[in-house]
Amino acid sequence: MSLDTDSTPDSTPDSAAQSARVGETTASGPAVASSGLTRGLARVPLLGRVTRWNRWARLAALAGVAGPGLVAANAGNDAAGIATYASAGSQYVYGTLFFMVLVTVALVLVQEMAVRLGAFTGKGLGALIREQFSLRATALALTCLLLANTGLVVSEFAGIGAAFELLGVPKWAIIPPAALLLWALVLFGSYRYAERIFLVMSLVFFAYPIAMILGHPNWGKVGHSLVVPHLQGDKGFILLAVALIGTTVSPYMQFYAAAGVVDRGTKVADYPLIRADAIIGAVFACGISLTIIIATATTIGGTGPLASAAQAAKALEPVAGQSAEVLFAVGLIGASALAGAVVPLSASYAIGEAAGVERSVSRRFRDAPFFLSLFTAQIALGAAVAMTPIDVIQLLIGTQVLQGLITPVVLVYLLILTNRRSVLGAAANGPRYRIAATVVVVGVAAMSTILLVQTVLSWFGLG
């Protein structure tokens, strides 16, 4: 799996090359897609011998190639994500757990479709939208992504500032050097190096499962809430539900996952591993999200919406006791830094693909000036706005609501592209997969529409 991808400077649709790749897909796609991980591994030239090893060796091999899917999904557990999950636990206790199970299924389907597009076409989501849709449709998709990402980048640096304020360091003293560090990591490090750094950062999330267990939640109620449907029609619940969708199935994740697969130089033969990476990453990320909700519900459940970062830190008291704020701050720094690099990269990939210019974190600035300038501008803007006096918690949750409202637009593009045989050949969505994915998109769109209608009605005193 080469990391030195040859992202050509001009990504103008090349029908011959695309046809050749889809032809490759047609030849191997159905068999690969229908096989399990073990048989899939056997089809990977580099790892074919792995199938003769024991199960643990295969898992170790899989961990060694974990990448875009795991990074993209876990980036959702960022500062805004933690604030949203913690608020769900503090406000509705275990009441949102069943909804999060549905969101997990949605994330698995969506991320798998995104990496499949990248692996089988060799192109990112931005490039495919530009090729398959009109200029206006492309502009709509990229505008939605930029709107959502701009707020999110600000929230990541606000999260870094809030974390250091818990440690007694003012945000004005830490946000500028943090922005510079993230910028330098991407510009002067290789893609593999940056990706491994992001994955190591995600290890801080393991503190939440431990906190959940040590907090001794009511396991009977937890199990009941996980399997028995519980949905409420009030605006507060709908608002939080949309925020949960927005932070778990964020639009940038699909752009980053597909582009990351391409940037790694992934071939069709690697698809079984890429698919496993996407599914495991989605399930892992949502599992962590559930433990954040349960841990928070156990410690401060029923106290209403989350009011501060210090209140959110109480979820970690079973692990760290009086040092809970310190542990929470460390986790928040890692989570914010992870997403602080991934989110602006996703927008840079998407816009660079649509513009048909060089885009790769493995390139120097002079080789990919537009791509890296766009990344630089987002980092600078996010850090500058985060320096202003803002309500961090409201900013974090509000950003996720915006993400939730925009998510259906991006998912419609993703669904249409993966349904088209002209794009994916035999690897296009089958009838059952198409129905399941459509239900996901319609469900997400319905939640967003209900929130919009409720908001508009409230403006006229009718909500």
C-alpha positions as CSV (number, residue, x, y, z in Angstrom):
1,M,0.0,0.0,0.0
2,S,2.0,2.9,-1.3
3,L,1.8,6.2,0.5
4,D,3.4,8.2,-2.2
5,T,0.3,8.7,-4.2
6,D,0.5,10.2,-7.6
7,S,-2.3,12.7,-7.3
8,T,-1.9,14.3,-10.7
9,P,-2.0,18.0,-10.8
10,D,-4.9,17.9,-13.1
11,S,-7.8,15.8,-11.9
12,T,-9.9,16.5,-15.0
13,P,-12.2,13.5,-15.6
14,D,-10.3,11.0,-17.5
15,S,-12.9,8.7,-18.9
16,A,-10.4,6.1,-20.1
17,A,-8.6,5.8,-16.8
18,Q,-11.9,5.8,-14.9
19,S,-13.3,3.1,-17.2
20,A,-10.2,1.0,-16.6
21,R,-10.5,1.3,-12.9
22,V,-14.2,0.5,-12.9
23,G,-13.4,-2.4,-15.1
24,E,-11.0,-3.6,-12.5
25,T,-13.8,-3.1,-10.0
26,T,-16.2,-5.1,-12.1
27,A,-13.8,-8.0,-12.2
28,S,-13.1,-8.3,-8.5
29,G,-15.7,-6.2,-6.7
30,P,-18.5,-8.6,-6.1
31,A,-16.3,-11.4,-4.8
32,V,-14.4,-9.1,-2.6
33,A,-17.5,-7.4,-1.2
34,S,-19.2,-10.7,-0.4
35,S,-16.2,-12.3,1.3
36,G,-15.4,-11.9,5.0
37,L,-12.4,-10.3,6.4
38,T,-10.4,-13.5,6.4
39,R,-11.0,-14.3,2.7
40,G,-10.6,-10.6,1.9
41,L,-7.2,-10.6,3.5
42,A,-6.2,-13.5,1.2
43,R,-6.9,-11.3,-1.8
44,V,-4.5,-8.6,-0.7
45,P,-1.2,-9.3,-2.4
46,L,0.9,-7.8,0.4
47,L,-1.0,-9.5,3.2
48,G,-2.1,-12.8,1.5
49,R,0.2,-14.8,3.8
50,V,-1.5,-13.3,6.8
51,T,-4.4,-15.7,6.4
52,R,-2.1,-18.5,7.4
53,W,-1.4,-16.9,10.7
54,N,-3.5,-17.0,13.8
55,R,-6.3,-14.7,14.5
56,W,-4.3,-12.3,16.7
57,A,-1.7,-11.9,14.0
58,R,-4.4,-11.0,11.5
59,L,-5.8,-8.4,13.9
60,A,-2.3,-7.0,14.4
61,A,-1.9,-6.7,10.6
62,L,-5.3,-5.0,10.4
63,A,-4.3,-2.5,13.1
64,G,-1.1,-1.8,11.1
65,V,-3.0,-0.6,8.1
66,A,-5.7,1.2,10.1
67,G,-6.0,4.6,8.6
68,P,-8.6,7.0,7.0
69,G,-11.7,5.2,8.2
70,L,-10.6,5.1,11.8
71,V,-9.1,8.6,11.8
72,A,-12.2,10.1,10.2
73,A,-14.7,8.4,12.5
74,N,-12.7,9.1,15.6
75,A,-12.3,12.8,14.7
76,G,-16.0,13.0,15.4
77,N,-15.2,12.5,19.1
78,D,-13.7,16.0,19.1
79,A,-14.2,18.9,21.5
80,A,-17.7,19.6,20.1
81,G,-18.5,15.9,20.1
82,I,-17.5,15.4,23.7
83,A,-19.6,18.5,24.7
84,T,-22.6,17.1,22.8
85,Y,-22.4,13.6,24.2
86,A,-21.8,14.9,27.7
87,S,-24.8,17.2,27.3
88,A,-26.9,14.3,26.2
89,G,-26.0,12.4,29.4
90,S,-26.5,15.4,31.7
91,Q,-29.8,16.4,30.2
92,Y,-31.5,13.1,29.3
93,V,-29.5,10.6,31.3
94,Y,-29.8,7.3,29.3
95,G,-32.6,8.6,27.1
96,T,-30.5,9.1,23.9
97,L,-28.8,5.7,24.0
98,F,-31.2,3.9,21.6
99,F,-30.9,6.9,19.2
100,M,-27.1,6.6,19.3
101,V,-27.4,2.9,18.3
102,L,-29.3,4.0,15.2
103,V,-26.7,6.7,14.5
104,T,-24.0,4.0,14.8
105,V,-25.6,1.9,12.1
106,A,-25.9,5.1,9.9
107,L,-22.2,5.9,10.4
108,V,-21.1,2.4,9.4
109,L,-23.1,2.5,6.2
110,V,-22.0,6.1,5.3
111,Q,-18.3,5.6,6.0
112,E,-18.2,2.3,4.1
113,M,-19.7,4.0,1.1
114,A,-17.2,6.8,1.3
115,V,-14.1,4.6,1.4
116,R,-15.6,2.3,-1.3
117,L,-15.8,5.3,-3.6
118,G,-12.2,6.2,-2.9
119,A,-10.9,2.7,-3.3
120,F,-12.7,1.7,-6.5
121,T,-12.5,5.0,-8.4
122,G,-9.2,6.4,-7.1
123,K,-10.9,9.8,-6.7
124,G,-12.2,11.7,-3.7
125,L,-15.8,12.7,-3.1
126,G,-15.2,16.3,-4.2
127,A,-13.8,15.2,-7.6
128,L,-16.6,12.8,-8.2
129,I,-19.3,15.4,-7.4
130,R,-17.6,17.7,-9.8
131,E,-17.6,15.0,-12.5
132,Q,-21.1,13.7,-12.0
133,F,-23.1,16.8,-11.1
134,S,-23.5,20.3,-12.4
135,L,-21.4,23.2,-11.4
136,R,-24.2,24.6,-9.2
137,A,-24.6,21.2,-7.5
138,T,-20.9,21.1,-6.8
139,A,-20.9,24.6,-5.5
140,L,-23.8,23.7,-3.1
141,A,-22.0,20.7,-1.8
142,L,-18.7,22.6,-1.2
143,T,-20.6,25.6,0.3
144,C,-22.3,23.2,2.8
145,L,-18.9,21.6,3.7
146,L,-17.2,25.0,4.1
147,L,-20.0,26.4,6.3
148,A,-19.9,23.3,8.5
149,N,-16.1,23.1,8.7
150,T,-15.6,26.8,9.4
151,G,-17.6,26.6,12.6
152,L,-16.0,23.2,13.5
153,V,-12.4,24.5,13.1
154,V,-13.2,27.4,15.4
155,S,-14.7,25.0,17.9
156,E,-11.6,22.8,17.9
157,F,-9.4,25.7,18.8
158,A,-11.9,26.8,21.4
159,G,-11.8,23.3,22.8
160,I,-8.0,23.5,23.0
161,G,-8.3,26.9,24.8
162,A,-10.9,25.6,27.2
163,A,-8.8,22.6,28.1
164,F,-5.7,24.7,28.9
165,E,-7.9,27.1,30.9
166,L,-8.8,24.2,33.1
167,L,-5.1,23.7,33.7
168,G,-4.7,27.4,34.5
169,V,-3.2,28.5,31.2
170,P,-5.1,31.4,29.5
171,K,-6.3,30.6,26.0
172,W,-4.6,33.6,24.4
173,A,-1.2,32.1,25.5
174,I,-1.9,28.6,24.0
175,I,-4.1,28.9,20.9
176,P,-1.5,30.6,18.6
177,P,1.3,28.1,19.3
178,A,-1.2,25.2,19.1
179,A,-2.3,26.4,15.7
180,L,1.3,26.7,14.6
181,L,2.1,23.2,15.8
182,L,-0.8,21.6,13.9
183,W,0.0,23.5,10.8
184,A,3.7,22.5,10.9
185,L,2.8,18.8,11.6
186,V,0.8,18.6,8.4
187,L,3.0,20.7,6.2
188,F,6.4,19.3,7.2
189,G,5.5,15.7,8.2
190,S,4.6,12.8,5.8
191,Y,1.0,11.5,5.5
192,R,1.9,8.3,7.3
193,Y,3.5,10.2,10.1
194,A,0.6,12.6,10.5
195,E,-1.9,9.8,10.4
196,R,-0.1,7.8,13.1
197,I,0.0,10.9,15.3
198,F,-3.8,11.3,14.8
199,L,-4.4,7.6,15.8
200,V,-2.2,7.9,18.9
201,M,-4.1,11.0,19.9
202,S,-7.4,9.0,19.8
203,L,-6.1,6.7,22.5
204,V,-7.1,9.3,25.1
205,F,-10.7,8.3,24.5
206,F,-10.1,5.0,26.4
207,A,-10.5,7.0,29.6
208,Y,-14.2,7.2,29.1
209,P,-15.0,3.4,29.1
210,I,-13.0,3.1,32.3
211,A,-14.9,6.0,33.9
212,M,-18.1,4.5,32.8
213,I,-17.3,1.2,34.5
214,L,-15.9,2.7,37.7
215,G,-19.0,5.0,37.9
216,H,-21.2,2.0,38.5
217,P,-24.1,3.0,36.2
218,N,-27.5,1.3,36.5
219,W,-26.7,-1.5,34.0
220,G,-30.3,-2.6,33.8
221,K,-31.5,0.8,32.7
222,V,-28.5,1.1,30.4
223,G,-29.4,-2.2,28.6
224,H,-33.0,-1.2,28.5
225,S,-32.2,2.2,27.0
226,L,-29.9,0.6,24.4
227,V,-32.5,-1.8,22.9
228,V,-35.9,-0.2,23.6
229,P,-36.8,2.8,21.4
230,H,-37.1,6.1,23.2
231,L,-37.7,9.2,21.2
232,Q,-39.2,12.5,22.3
233,G,-41.0,15.1,20.3
234,D,-39.9,18.2,22.3
235,K,-37.6,20.7,20.7
236,G,-34.8,20.2,23.2
237,F,-34.6,16.4,22.4
238,I,-34.9,17.1,18.6
239,L,-32.2,19.7,18.9
240,L,-29.9,17.4,20.7
241,A,-30.7,14.5,18.4
242,V,-29.7,16.6,15.3
243,A,-26.5,17.6,17.2
244,L,-25.7,13.9,17.8
245,I,-26.2,13.2,14.1
246,G,-24.1,16.2,13.2
247,T,-21.2,15.3,15.4
248,T,-21.3,11.5,14.6
249,V,-22.0,11.6,10.9
250,S,-20.3,14.9,10.1
251,P,-20.0,15.9,6.4
252,Y,-16.3,16.3,6.5
253,M,-15.8,12.6,7.6
254,Q,-17.1,11.4,4.2
255,F,-14.8,13.8,2.3
256,Y,-11.8,12.9,4.5
257,A,-12.4,9.2,4.4
258,A,-12.6,9.0,0.6
259,A,-9.7,11.4,0.0
260,G,-7.6,9.7,2.7
261,V,-8.0,6.4,0.9
262,V,-6.9,8.0,-2.4
263,D,-4.0,9.8,-0.7
264,R,-2.7,6.5,0.6
265,G,-2.6,5.2,-3.0
266,T,-5.0,2.4,-2.1
267,K,-5.8,-0.1,-4.8
268,V,-9.0,-2.1,-5.4
269,A,-7.2,-5.2,-3.9
270,D,-6.8,-3.3,-0.6
271,Y,-10.6,-2.7,-0.3
272,P,-11.3,-5.5,2.2
273,L,-8.8,-3.9,4.6
274,I,-10.1,-0.4,3.9
275,R,-13.7,-1.6,4.4
276,A,-12.7,-3.3,7.7
277,D,-10.9,-0.1,8.8
278,A,-14.0,2.0,8.1
279,I,-16.4,-0.3,9.9
280,I,-14.2,-0.9,12.9
281,G,-13.4,2.8,13.1
282,A,-17.1,3.7,13.0
283,V,-18.1,1.1,15.7
284,F,-15.2,2.1,17.9
285,A,-15.9,5.8,17.7
286,C,-19.6,5.3,18.5
287,G,-18.7,2.9,21.3
288,I,-16.6,5.7,22.8
289,S,-19.5,8.1,22.3
290,L,-21.9,5.8,24.2
291,T,-19.5,5.5,27.1
292,I,-19.2,9.3,27.3
293,I,-23.0,9.6,27.5
294,I,-23.3,6.8,30.1
295,A,-20.4,8.1,32.2
296,T,-21.8,11.6,32.2
297,A,-25.4,10.4,32.9
298,T,-24.1,8.4,35.9
299,T,-22.3,11.3,37.5
300,I,-24.4,14.4,36.6
301,G,-27.4,12.9,34.8
302,G,-30.7,14.9,35.2
303,T,-29.0,18.2,36.0
304,G,-30.0,19.8,32.6
305,P,-27.9,21.0,29.7
306,L,-24.2,21.1,30.2
307,A,-23.0,24.5,31.3
308,S,-19.2,24.3,31.4
309,A,-16.1,22.3,30.6
310,A,-15.5,21.8,34.3
311,Q,-19.0,20.3,34.7
312,A,-18.2,17.9,31.8
313,A,-15.0,16.9,33.5
314,K,-17.1,15.3,36.3
315,A,-17.7,12.3,34.1
316,L,-14.1,11.3,34.7
317,E,-14.1,11.6,38.5
318,P,-14.5,7.8,38.9
319,V,-11.1,7.5,37.1
320,A,-9.2,10.5,38.3
321,G,-11.0,11.7,41.5
322,Q,-9.9,15.2,42.2
323,S,-7.7,15.2,39.1
324,A,-10.7,14.7,36.9
325,E,-10.4,18.1,35.4
326,V,-6.7,17.5,34.5
327,L,-7.5,14.2,32.8
328,F,-10.5,15.8,31.0
329,A,-8.2,18.6,29.9
330,V,-5.6,16.2,28.5
331,G,-8.3,14.3,26.6
332,L,-9.9,17.5,25.3
333,I,-6.5,18.6,24.0
334,G,-5.9,15.4,22.1
335,A,-9.4,15.3,20.7
336,S,-9.4,18.9,19.6
337,A,-5.9,18.6,18.1
338,L,-6.9,15.4,16.1
339,A,-10.0,17.1,14.6
340,G,-8.2,20.5,14.4
341,A,-6.0,18.9,11.7
342,V,-8.5,16.5,10.1
343,V,-11.4,19.0,9.6
344,P,-9.5,21.7,7.6
345,L,-7.8,18.9,5.6
346,S,-11.2,17.5,4.5
347,A,-12.3,20.8,3.1
348,S,-8.9,21.3,1.4
349,Y,-9.1,17.9,-0.2
350,A,-12.7,18.5,-1.4
351,I,-12.1,21.9,-2.9
352,G,-8.7,20.9,-4.3
353,E,-10.4,17.9,-6.0
354,A,-13.2,20.1,-7.4
355,A,-10.6,22.6,-8.7
356,G,-8.5,19.9,-10.2
357,V,-5.3,20.9,-8.5
358,E,-2.6,19.0,-6.6
359,R,-3.7,17.9,-3.1
360,S,-1.7,15.7,-0.8
361,V,-0.1,16.2,2.6
362,S,2.9,14.3,1.2
363,R,3.6,17.3,-1.1
364,R,5.7,20.4,-0.4
365,F,4.1,23.8,-0.4
366,R,5.5,24.7,-3.8
367,D,4.0,21.5,-5.2
368,A,0.5,21.9,-3.8
369,P,0.2,25.7,-3.1
370,F,-3.6,25.9,-3.4
371,F,-4.3,22.8,-1.2
372,L,-1.9,23.8,1.5
373,S,-2.8,27.5,1.4
374,L,-6.4,26.6,2.0
375,F,-5.4,24.4,4.9
376,T,-3.3,27.3,6.3
377,A,-6.2,29.8,5.9
378,Q,-8.6,27.6,7.8
379,I,-6.2,27.0,10.6
380,A,-5.5,30.8,10.9
381,L,-9.2,31.7,10.8
382,G,-10.2,29.1,13.3
383,A,-7.5,30.1,15.8
384,A,-8.3,33.8,15.4
385,V,-12.0,33.5,16.0
386,A,-11.4,31.1,19.0
387,M,-9.4,33.8,20.6
388,T,-12.5,36.0,20.9
389,P,-14.7,35.9,24.1
390,I,-17.3,33.2,23.3
391,D,-19.5,30.8,25.2
392,V,-17.5,27.6,24.5
393,I,-20.1,25.0,25.3
394,Q,-22.9,26.8,23.3
395,L,-20.4,27.2,20.4
396,L,-19.5,23.5,20.5
397,I,-23.1,22.3,20.5
398,G,-24.3,24.9,18.1
399,T,-21.7,23.8,15.6
400,Q,-22.9,20.3,15.8
401,V,-26.5,21.4,15.1
402,L,-25.3,23.2,12.0
403,Q,-23.4,20.0,11.0
404,G,-26.6,18.0,11.5
405,L,-28.6,20.4,9.3
406,I,-26.1,20.2,6.5
407,T,-25.3,16.4,6.7
408,P,-28.4,15.3,4.6
409,V,-27.2,17.4,1.6
410,V,-23.8,15.6,1.5
411,L,-25.3,12.2,2.2
412,V,-27.6,12.6,-0.9
413,Y,-24.6,13.1,-3.1
414,L,-22.9,10.1,-1.5
415,L,-25.9,7.9,-2.0
416,I,-26.4,8.8,-5.6
417,L,-22.8,8.3,-6.4
418,T,-22.6,4.8,-4.8
419,N,-25.8,3.8,-6.5
420,R,-24.5,4.6,-10.0
421,R,-23.0,1.6,-11.8
422,S,-21.4,4.1,-14.2
423,V,-19.2,5.2,-11.3
424,L,-18.6,2.0,-9.3
425,G,-19.5,-0.8,-11.8
426,A,-20.4,-4.0,-10.0
427,A,-19.3,-2.5,-6.7
428,A,-22.3,-0.1,-6.7
429,N,-24.9,-0.5,-4.0
430,G,-27.0,-3.6,-4.3
431,P,-30.8,-3.5,-3.8
432,R,-30.7,-4.2,0.0
433,Y,-27.8,-1.9,0.6
434,R,-29.5,0.8,-1.5
435,I,-32.7,0.5,0.6
436,A,-30.8,0.6,3.9
437,A,-28.7,3.7,2.8
438,T,-31.9,5.4,1.6
439,V,-33.6,4.9,4.9
440,V,-30.5,6.4,6.7
441,V,-30.5,9.5,4.4
442,V,-34.3,10.0,4.7
443,G,-34.1,9.6,8.5
444,V,-31.3,12.1,8.9
445,A,-33.1,14.5,6.6
446,A,-36.4,14.1,8.5
447,M,-34.7,15.0,11.8
448,S,-33.1,18.1,10.3
449,T,-36.4,19.1,8.7
450,I,-38.3,18.8,12.0
451,L,-35.8,20.9,13.7
452,L,-35.9,23.6,11.0
453,V,-39.7,23.7,11.1
454,Q,-39.7,23.9,14.9
455,T,-37.2,26.7,14.8
456,V,-39.2,28.7,12.2
457,L,-42.4,28.2,14.2
458,S,-40.7,29.5,17.3
459,W,-39.8,32.7,15.6
460,F,-43.5,33.4,15.2
461,G,-44.3,32.3,18.7
462,L,-45.9,29.1,17.5
463,G,-43.3,26.6,18.6
